[in-house]
Amino acid sequence: MPTILTQHSAETRDLNRYLDREGIIYHFPARYLGILQHTVGELGDRRFVYHRPQRGASRGDAGTYFGYGTLGDPYPDVQNPGQYFVNIYDYRKMRPVPLRRPTGAYYETATHDVPNLRGRSIRYITPQAFLAILEAGHAYSATFDEPVDLQDIGIFTPGPIPRDLFREMNSVPPGTGYVPRGIELPDRFEAAALHERARDDHQDTLRLILEAVKSRGGEALYNNNVDLFARVGEDRFLIEAKSLTRPALAVERMRYGLGQLMDYGVRYRAELCGASPVLAFGAPPMRDASWIATILNESKVAFVARSNGRIAGVNELGKQLPFVS
């Protein structure tokens, strides 16, 4: 059974106290967790359609269904207990569809009875009504494959992603830390990186690095692409953090992280001023992947990992960093 996600527009951000990022990630309170556990976990149905509420909206899609995609597995928001995230994959917009069919019946009730939407930001919809909405929105070529985290397969081949201004980082931003660029949506590679930012081990890794940089009188910046750009004295560091909740994926995460470091190093060459690349794992790799440290060292990339509540150097370059314990 598919789900409906209520999504306020950027113009009505004051009506939405959650950390939603349209087409990227959805943020919700615990009272809706059971719905997603049932649809995604028990039924294996990851399909969703967006609903734009009428209240406060000034866009042409107010009071309509306007986009669709698939959902990942929900996971906790570690900075806000009692709240959760769910990643959005393969998001596509469609022509806005009114809540009523041409016959006057509501899609959600299949009758002329007005659906009760108050306090129901996430709700069920029948498969028949879901497909009818997509048909009305001219989404005829919709396919619904299982969501794939590109970082798990180690592939990083982005297209011409726009540049983004750096922002000061005094604390690790909640959620994805993403600042929308008008109506333009991230491509799937940028979305994959943003998904990872909301994970607890990614946030904890950046927090430890940030604290160490600040304690040494340094400063830190970030943007929609770069996890952390640190300056400590005359030294500059481009830091990419990688979650490692599954040790078997260490090699794939390394490959993906290397791709990001190389891409960002070129795209932000003027701002980074020759910053040294650093790959930071949320946990040390297992013994059978210890050769990763050598590969990175020979590639002139410092390698560090979160271990026992601190950031430790894993290869020789990592051990020489001024912010490791």
Secondary structure in CASP SS format (residue, H / E / C, confidence):
PFRMAT SS
TARGET T0000
AUTHOR 0000-0000-0000
METHOD secondary structure of the structure
MODEL  1
M C 1.00
P C 1.00
T E 1.00
I E 1.00
L E 1.00
T E 1.00
Q C 1.00
H C 1.00
S C 1.00
A H 1.00
E H 1.00
T H 1.00
R H 1.00
D H 1.00
L H 1.00
N C 1.00
R C 1.00
Y C 1.00
L C 1.00
D C 1.00
R E 1.00
E C 1.00
G C 1.00
I C 1.00
I E 1.00
Y E 1.00
H E 1.00
F E 1.00
P E 1.00
A H 1.00
R H 1.00
Y H 1.00
L H 1.00
G H 1.00
I H 1.00
L H 1.00
Q H 1.00
H H 1.00
T H 1.00
V H 1.00
G H 1.00
E H 1.00
L C 1.00
G C 1.00
D C 1.00
R C 1.00
R E 1.00
F E 1.00
V E 1.00
Y E 1.00
H E 1.00
R E 1.00
P C 1.00
Q C 1.00
R C 1.00
G C 1.00
A C 1.00
S C 1.00
R C 1.00
G C 1.00
D C 1.00
A C 1.00
G C 1.00
T E 1.00
Y E 1.00
F E 1.00
G E 1.00
Y E 1.00
G E 1.00
T E 1.00
L E 1.00
G C 1.00
D C 1.00
P C 1.00
Y E 1.00
P E 1.00
D C 1.00
V C 1.00
Q C 1.00
N C 1.00
P C 1.00
G C 1.00
Q E 1.00
Y E 1.00
F E 1.00
V E 1.00
N E 1.00
I E 1.00
Y E 1.00
D E 1.00
Y E 1.00
R E 1.00
K E 1.00
M E 1.00
R E 1.00
P E 1.00
V E 1.00
P E 1.00
L C 1.00
R E 1.00
R C 1.00
P C 1.00
T C 1.00
G C 1.00
A C 1.00
Y E 1.00
Y C 1.00
E C 1.00
T C 1.00
A C 1.00
T C 1.00
H C 1.00
D C 1.00
V C 1.00
P C 1.00
N C 1.00
L C 1.00
R C 1.00
G C 1.00
R C 1.00
S C 1.00
I E 1.00
R E 1.00
Y E 1.00
I C 1.00
T C 1.00
P H 1.00
Q H 1.00
A H 1.00
F H 1.00
L H 1.00
A H 1.00
I H 1.00
L H 1.00
E H 1.00
A H 1.00
G C 1.00
H C 1.00
A C 1.00
Y C 1.00
S C 1.00
A C 1.00
T C 1.00
F C 1.00
D C 1.00
E C 1.00
P C 1.00
V C 1.00
D C 1.00
L H 1.00
Q H 1.00
D H 1.00
I C 1.00
G C 1.00
I C 1.00
F C 1.00
T C 1.00
P C 1.00
G C 1.00
P C 1.00
I C 1.00
P C 1.00
R C 1.00
D C 1.00
L C 1.00
F C 1.00
R E 1.00
E E 1.00
M C 1.00
N C 1.00
S C 1.00
V C 1.00
P C 1.00
P C 1.00
G C 1.00
T C 1.00
G C 1.00
Y C 1.00
V C 1.00
P C 1.00
R E 1.00
G C 1.00
I C 1.00
E E 1.00
L C 1.00
P C 1.00
D C 1.00
R H 1.00
F H 1.00
E H 1.00
A H 1.00
A H 1.00
A H 1.00
L H 1.00
H H 1.00
E H 1.00
R H 1.00
A C 1.00
R C 1.00
D H 1.00
D H 1.00
H H 1.00
Q H 1.00
D H 1.00
T H 1.00
L H 1.00
R H 1.00
L H 1.00
I H 1.00
L H 1.00
E H 1.00
A H 1.00
V H 1.00
K H 1.00
S H 1.00
R C 1.00
G C 1.00
G C 1.00
E E 1.00
A E 1.00
L E 1.00
Y E 1.00
N C 1.00
N C 1.00
N C 1.00
V C 1.00
D C 1.00
L E 1.00
F E 1.00
A E 1.00
R E 1.00
V E 1.00
G C 1.00
E C 1.00
D E 1.00
R E 1.00
F E 1.00
L E 1.00
I E 1.00
E E 1.00
A E 1.00
K E 1.00
S C 1.00
L C 1.00
T C 1.00
R C 1.00
P H 1.00
A H 1.00
L H 1.00
A H 1.00
V H 1.00
E H 1.00
R H 1.00
M H 1.00
R H 1.00
Y H 1.00
G H 1.00
L H 1.00
G H 1.00
Q H 1.00
L H 1.00
M H 1.00
D H 1.00
Y H 1.00
G H 1.00
V H 1.00
R H 1.00
Y C 1.00
R H 1.00
A H 1.00
E H 1.00
L H 1.00
C C 1.00
G C 1.00
A C 1.00
S E 1.00
P E 1.00
V E 1.00
L E 1.00
A E 1.00
F E 1.00
G C 1.00
A C 1.00
P C 1.00
P C 1.00
M C 1.00
R H 1.00
D H 1.00
A H 1.00
S C 1.00
W H 1.00
I H 1.00
A H 1.00
T H 1.00
I H 1.00
L H 1.00
N H 1.00
E H 1.00
S C 1.00
K C 1.00
V C 1.00
A E 1.00
F E 1.00
V E 1.00
A E 1.00
R E 1.00
S E 1.00
N C 1.00
G C 1.00
R E 1.00
I E 1.00
A E 1.00
G E 1.00
V C 1.00
N C 1.00
E H 1.00
L H 1.00
G H 1.00
K H 1.00
Q C 1.00
L C 1.00
P C 1.00
F C 1.00
V C 1.00
S C 1.00
END
